[in-house]
Amino acid sequence: MKTPSMIVALLVVLVTLGSVAFHMWSPWWWSEIASNWVGM
């Protein structure tokens, strides 16, 4: 049985890897969001 702290650490790693992978493979870039930031 894993301890709760190990589970939390694993979730943090998975979320980090998932967000990095999504940023790498996503068709849009942050510069477009930055250019439209004033209008939001």
Buried (B, 14 or more C-beta within 10 A) or exposed (E): EEEEEEEEEEEEEEEEEEEEEEEEEEEEEEEEEEEEEEEE
